[in-house]
Amino acid sequence: MTAPRPPAQLEPYIRVLGPDLALRFLLRFGGAPVYFAANPKGRAMVSGILTDDQVRALAAMDLPRRVPTAKPWIARTLAAQGLSGNEIARRLHCSDVTVRKYLSEPAASPAEDPRQPRLF
């Protein structure tokens, strides 16, 4: 499986958690505010899937409070794992039309800003 290149806002999560655990984490907590304790006690919701060392590593980074949803990247990653568009839609709680749109859009190259229109 060749995983698609993650967008910049996901790279800290993938660097600390690895791609598979980051995918699980994003599916569970994406779109919601999450607090990463510098000294975790094992009582937080994230303790169910992250180790204390991973929580500390994420706490040490300057991450936004709200976890990104990253649905286009998740859709491409799940498609690379062999899941059907319908199964991806069920996991992302979106329509199959939206998943087809995510999968048909080329991933932005690192030098391109998707908000910047092309000149030529």
Secondary structure, DSSP 8 states (H G I E B T S, - for coil): -------GGGHHHHHHH-HHHHHHHHHHHTTSB----SS--S-SGGGGTS-HHHHHHHHHS---SB----HHHHHHHHHHTT--HHHHHHHHTS-HHHHHHHHHS----TT--TTS----
